[in-house]
Amino acid sequence: MAPLPFLRSPPFPGIAPAVAAISLPLEDGADPAAVDDALIDRIARERVGGAFWAETDPWTIAAGAPSVRAGADEELAWVAALMGVPVIGPDDAPIDPALLRDGLRARLAVARYRDCFTSAPVDAAQAVAQLAEWRRHLDGNRGIAAASGMAFWKREAMRHFLWDGRRSPPFGPAARGLRQAAQSAGALAIWPSRVPADLTQEAAERGVPITRVEDGFIRSQGLGAALHPPGSVVVDRSGIYYDARSPSDLETLLATADFPAELVERARRLRARLCATGVTKYGREAGRMIGLPQGRRTVLAVGQVEDDLSVLMGGAGVAGNLDFLTRVRRAEPDAWIVYRPHPDVQAGHRKGHLPDATVLAHADAIDSGSPLMALVQAVDEVHVLSSLTGFEALMRDRPVTVHGMPFYADWGLTRDLAATTGRRGRALTLDQLVAGALILYPRYIDPVTRLPCGPELMVDRMAAGSTPPVTWLIRLRMLQGKLRRLMTLAAEYLHG
């Protein structure tokens, strides 16, 4: 029986091993000399190889030991040698680290490597990079004991997002989740808008850490309000990105991270790919472009869901869409302003609808049919409260004025009209912002294989239209939205 490859995939639940496999036995002769020291050093740096996801993780065992006792052909011995930990053999004699390194080199040489998303062959360095992404994903889930506030139609996706290498947390009501977390001295993961308002206070009193889960910035094909499960989420241990009142993992990352040149270049390529494919938060866009006046300054004002937590916690005192639109006109008295309603509001799912007459008292036009990014690139400036559209506009090198305090404000990239929090102020380049917000902070699940993936693959899948099927729940939600929209318009008509 062939030995297990040292670089191998975790046993992702519900995923066939043949789909997830990142390595396979080599069919031709092995050549240890082809495995260079740079590869082995990268394995050590990324702490991948062996059962790095397991409860008895060899990397954790070796890191906490003054020495380890193992045979020269055991993975624990190779890991310890990579970490500079002495290895004592079965005969009580120290094993030469060079010998252990050569043993690892031989094991690496007897495997071939594959891209688990395309089945294409890759080199070992690419396999290490993929395993490192998975390690970051799994490590971010350690210690989550329970999950609450996850809608039932999201739970299958959330099991993949929150799996930590051994288990996914049980889902249940907030009270039970809090009790389970307290009993196991773990954290409670919550979807903030779907748990009681006093939960965080009760958790603090019981000493239970709260982990907040929300949609990521490259989400899926379709609206969350229409029951399309997310393709990306963020898992934040200290706050949440849209709450400017206190720090979040993203804010801390952007304020303190050292962005290596390789990561910034990856972010630049990702940004170029996003712009080239036309993918936005909800997928690729279609529609007919609105006509814009020539020879006049044009401004896009982006509406939002008024009771969305990003407005309530990151709006910096702006009281909804009408207040926002009034402020845009005050800031742009001579501009031609086009108002863009939020798609969830337009679909009838969420709060924030403004009658046309109210909008046109402050704006010159209303648009809900243009491809949004084409419109962003056509106007002279984009005004937002806390909308992600402002971030997408920045990625397309457009001037952005911000009336609230979203995660991308106060880094020197936007015109900020709200008072500073005092916690930011570091000057970032656009691609450093992209690296933090789209690569380091979120998690992604490939809609095809259901494996954790990187943002690049998610963009490609969305551009190709690879999405989960439309379920009966989604169809029912679409009908519900249409009925609500019809009732709203009828009420407007009856009241003049």
Buried (B, 14 or more C-beta within 10 A) or exposed (E): EEEBBBBBBBBBEEBEEEBBBBBBEBEEEBEBEEBEEEBBEBBBEBBBBBBBBBEEBBBBBBEEBEEBBBEBEBBBBBBBBBBEBBBBBEEEEEBEBEEBBBBBBBBBBBBBBBBBBEEEEBEBEBBBBBBBBBBEBBBBBEBBBBBBBBEEBBBEBBBBBBBBBBBBBEBBEBEEBBBBBBEEEBBBBBBBEEBBEEBBEEBEEEEBBBBBBBBBBBBBBBBBBBBBBBBBBBBBBBBBBBBBEEBBBBBBBBBEBEBEEEBBEBBBEBBEBBBEBBBBBBBBBEEEEBEBEEEEEBBBBBBBBBEBBBBBBBBBEBEBBBBBBBBBBEBBEEBBBBBBBBBBBBBBBBBBBBBEEBBBEBBBBBBBEBBBBBBBBBBBBBBBBBBBBBBBBBBBEBBBBBBBBBBBBBBBBBEBBBEEBEBBEEEBBBBBBBBBBBBBBBBBBBBBBBBBBBBBBBBBBBBEEBBBEBEEEBEEBBEBBEEBBEEBBEEBEEEE
